[in-house]
């Protein structure tokens, strides 16, 4: 997310595998939160679609960032990487 212009906070709220990525454009505006769920099932891995939820959240956050800039709309996008 850093390479996409987001400010990343690893180990968010003291959780080892949680993170927070934030992009702000302009002054004020709305804040949009997106979840990137990353947990997996023991001895199986990503069998329940959370791998798709994780990357979908990343894609949505990047698309929102680009839309804010393209349309010159003030706002903030916050993507939370949530552990299992």
Secondary structure, DSSP 8 states (H G I E B T S, - for coil): -GGGT-EEEETGGG-TT-EEEEEEESSS-EEEEEEEE---BTTTBS-SSHHHHHHHHHHHHHHHHHHHHHTT--EEEEEEEE--
